[in-house]
Amino acid sequence: MALAAGVLKIVAPQPGAIYPTHVLLAMVLLTITASIYLALRRKTVYLVDYACFRPSFNLRCPKATFLEHAHLSSLLDDSSVNFIGNVLKRSGMSDETCVPPVLHYIEPYCGLYEARAEAESIVFSVTDDLLAKTWINRDAIGVLITTSSIFCPIPSIADMIVNRYKLRGDLRVMNLSGMACSASVTAVGLASNMLQVMPWGSHALIVSTETTGPCHYQGNTRSMQLPNILFRTGGVAKLLSTSRSKARFELAHVTRIITAANNSAYRCAYQEEDEKGILGTRLTKDLMVVAGDALKDNLTTSGPLVLPTAELLKFFLFDIAGKVLYWRKIRPYIPNFCVAFEHICIHVGGPAVISSIQRGLNLSDKHVEPSRMTLYRFGNQSAASVWYELAYIDAKGLMKKGDRVWMIGFGAGYECNTASWVCIQPSSCADGPWANCINCYPVDISRKA
Ligand SMILES: CC(C)(COP(=O)(O)OP(=O)(O)OC[C@H]1O[C@@H](n2cnc3c(N)ncnc32)[C@H](O)[C@@H]1OP(=O)(O)O)[C@@H](O)C(=O)NCCC(=O)NCCSC(=O)CC(=O)O
């Protein structure tokens, strides 16, 4: 009896004592909690690097050549030729911008064969450059997204890339069409979401271009001639990853806004046939107002994510004052986005688009320099434009570790999509699209007619 009582005394649990089972249970709980946290936590996405298309010199189309082709064309009337000359003068573009080979002919003809050749020449070139720059093993690419608004062949441009580079069979492939100039920022958001559901360290390749040959408008409606005048050859490839190794930028935020529910926004960049049945894309004069409104909507969402508290406070105080003292008509405070970003890349829609965003956000000429210089040197390259601006900042050696970059993309729909990045590693080589010419910029556009 006494022995049994002694044994019981030894094995009976003592209140407050810690036993191995408790430690084991705690470790299991900790492991489960940590695993759930790691599984649910949003993975940080990085930009490993990017490569922009450098059109060859023989694709250059000086304004005089563009206008002469319009003169010689049997399809255009005198009023159209005058309009083209007038807009070219005000376009903010130099004589260095390039058009695809088919547009160097009078009259241009672009069938499926020519369009495919144009697309291939750009997407293969930028993908080659990016693969060479990043040394990435092709099998490490788990997601491929391509963007091309107008030219959407079967098989898709994404399939073209898979075939050429023999990418792996379980690749997640997406081809975004009809999303116009904001598509490359859209694709960054999409890739970032895709990478969340893939194993850590996966890579996403994004290739954006606009094949302008097949969308060349051959009629006399002014609003449909505008894209012919402003759009030029360009393309970009980017590599995103959830691994920080060798990355150049960290993705901070992506904000997407679509205003297509509004009829004038939906119609302001609209592919249709003119009254003679000639296909083209109409850009209405409303576009600037629509872009401004879409940007405002975007800032309402992205502002609180990126602005410092002091700027947000000022904004709310002015907002409240405006409501309380409504008879004083207090103008809303425009937050100073320059305190949130060292570099801003505004989509190169046209000189009026850049000017209206500059005015709307109170930006200095220095802040819009990458945008104006990209328009001047390369024209409107649709979705790729913002990346040529980033390349401008890199080539000028202005990017420093820790600098924040804001990309503002606009596109048919109408969409305003923004992405913000933080620089991890400034570029060590200037072999991008500005190679050999960066020292000529900035130029004083006000002096150029
Ligand atoms: C076209 C411009 C370069 C013209 O320069 P200016 O502003 O200095 O001159 P301006 O306003 O007097 O216009 C010159 C002449 O062009 C005419 N004009 C201007 N915009 C027009 C339009 N959308 N449709 C028809 N005509 C137009 C004017 O009436 C005028 O003709 P007249 O002298 O006979 O009265 C500029 O307005 C501009 O940058 N516009 C924005 C172009 C645009 O929409 N870009 C977005 C592309 S789409 C894009 O990038 C993203 C996307 O949405 O996908």
The ligand as a Tripos MOL2 file, in Angstrom:
@<TRIPOS>MOLECULE
LIG
   54    56     1     0     0
SMALL
NO_CHARGES

@<TRIPOS>ATOM
      1 C1         -3.1910   65.4930  -80.7150 C.3       1 LIG1
      2 C2         -2.2960   66.4640  -79.9890 C.3       1 LIG1
      3 C3         -0.8530   66.0240  -80.1730 C.3       1 LIG1
      4 C4         -2.5130   67.8620  -80.5740 C.3       1 LIG1
      5 O1         -1.6730   68.7970  -79.9980 O.3       1 LIG1
      6 P1         -2.1950   70.2030  -79.4000 P.3       1 LIG1
      7 O2         -2.9640   69.8830  -78.1700 O.co2     1 LIG1
      8 O3         -0.9830   71.0560  -79.2790 O.co2     1 LIG1
      9 O4         -3.1090   70.8460  -80.5120 O.3       1 LIG1
     10 P2         -4.6770   70.9550  -80.6210 P.3       1 LIG1
     11 O5         -5.4000   70.5250  -79.4150 O.co2     1 LIG1
     12 O6         -4.9420   72.3080  -81.1650 O.co2     1 LIG1
     13 O7         -4.9940   69.8900  -81.7460 O.3       1 LIG1
     14 C5         -4.4770   70.0170  -83.0690 C.3       1 LIG1
     15 C6         -5.5790   69.5550  -84.0020 C.3       1 LIG1
     16 O8         -5.8770   68.1960  -83.6790 O.3       1 LIG1
     17 C7         -7.2860   68.0780  -83.4680 C.3       1 LIG1
     18 N1         -7.4980   67.0100  -82.5100 N.ar      1 LIG1
     19 C8         -6.9400   66.8600  -81.2950 C.ar      1 LIG1
     20 N2         -7.4000   65.7500  -80.7080 N.ar      1 LIG1
     21 C9         -8.2610   65.1890  -81.5690 C.ar      1 LIG1
     22 C10        -9.0900   64.0480  -81.5260 C.ar      1 LIG1
     23 N3         -9.0690   63.2090  -80.5080 N.pl3     1 LIG1
     24 N4         -9.8740   63.7820  -82.5940 N.ar      1 LIG1
     25 C11        -9.8780   64.5980  -83.6680 C.ar      1 LIG1
     26 N5         -9.1130   65.7020  -83.7600 N.ar      1 LIG1
     27 C12        -8.3410   66.0020  -82.7250 C.ar      1 LIG1
     28 C13        -7.7000   69.4420  -82.9680 C.3       1 LIG1
     29 O9         -9.0730   69.6450  -83.1550 O.3       1 LIG1
     30 C14        -6.8660   70.3360  -83.8240 C.3       1 LIG1
     31 O10        -7.4490   70.4240  -85.0940 O.3       1 LIG1
     32 P3         -7.8260   71.8620  -85.7460 P.3       1 LIG1
     33 O11        -6.5300   72.6140  -85.7490 O.co2     1 LIG1
     34 O12        -8.3280   71.5330  -87.1100 O.co2     1 LIG1
     35 O13        -8.8500   72.4010  -84.8230 O.co2     1 LIG1
     36 C15        -2.6550   66.5470  -78.4880 C.3       1 LIG1
     37 O14        -3.9360   67.0990  -78.3350 O.3       1 LIG1
     38 C16        -2.6340   65.2320  -77.7820 C.2       1 LIG1
     39 O15        -1.5990   64.7960  -77.2600 O.2       1 LIG1
     40 N6         -3.7930   64.6150  -77.6670 N.am      1 LIG1
     41 C17        -3.9300   63.3280  -76.9490 C.3       1 LIG1
     42 C18        -3.8300   62.2200  -77.9050 C.3       1 LIG1
     43 C19        -4.4110   60.9970  -77.3230 C.2       1 LIG1
     44 O16        -5.6270   60.8100  -77.2710 O.2       1 LIG1
     45 N7         -3.5490   60.0800  -76.8350 N.am      1 LIG1
     46 C20        -3.9440   58.8720  -76.1940 C.3       1 LIG1
     47 C21        -3.5370   57.7430  -77.0690 C.3       1 LIG1
     48 S1         -4.2820   56.2840  -76.4880 S.3       1 LIG1
     49 C22        -3.2180   55.8060  -75.2990 C.2       1 LIG1
     50 O17        -2.0820   56.1130  -75.3380 O.2       1 LIG1
     51 C23        -3.7090   55.0000  -74.1880 C.3       1 LIG1
     52 C24        -4.9570   54.3000  -74.4170 C.2       1 LIG1
     53 O18        -5.9470   54.9400  -74.1450 O.co2     1 LIG1
     54 O19        -4.9550   53.1330  -74.7800 O.co2     1 LIG1
@<TRIPOS>BOND
     1     1     2 1
     2     2     3 1
     3     2     4 1
     4     2    36 1
     5     4     5 1
     6     5     6 1
     7     6     7 2
     8     6     8 1
     9     6     9 1
    10     9    10 1
    11    10    11 2
    12    10    12 1
    13    10    13 1
    14    13    14 1
    15    14    15 1
    16    15    16 1
    17    15    30 1
    18    16    17 1
    19    17    18 1
    20    17    28 1
    21    18    19 ar
    22    18    27 ar
    23    19    20 ar
    24    20    21 ar
    25    21    22 ar
    26    21    27 ar
    27    22    23 1
    28    22    24 ar
    29    24    25 ar
    30    25    26 ar
    31    26    27 ar
    32    28    29 1
    33    28    30 1
    34    30    31 1
    35    31    32 1
    36    32    33 2
    37    32    34 1
    38    32    35 1
    39    36    37 1
    40    36    38 1
    41    38    39 2
    42    38    40 1
    43    40    41 1
    44    41    42 1
    45    42    43 1
    46    43    44 2
    47    43    45 1
    48    45    46 1
    49    46    47 1
    50    47    48 1
    51    48    49 1
    52    49    50 2
    53    49    51 1
    54    51    52 1
    55    52    53 2
    56    52    54 1
@<TRIPOS>SUBSTRUCTURE
     1 LIG1         1 GROUP 0 **** ****
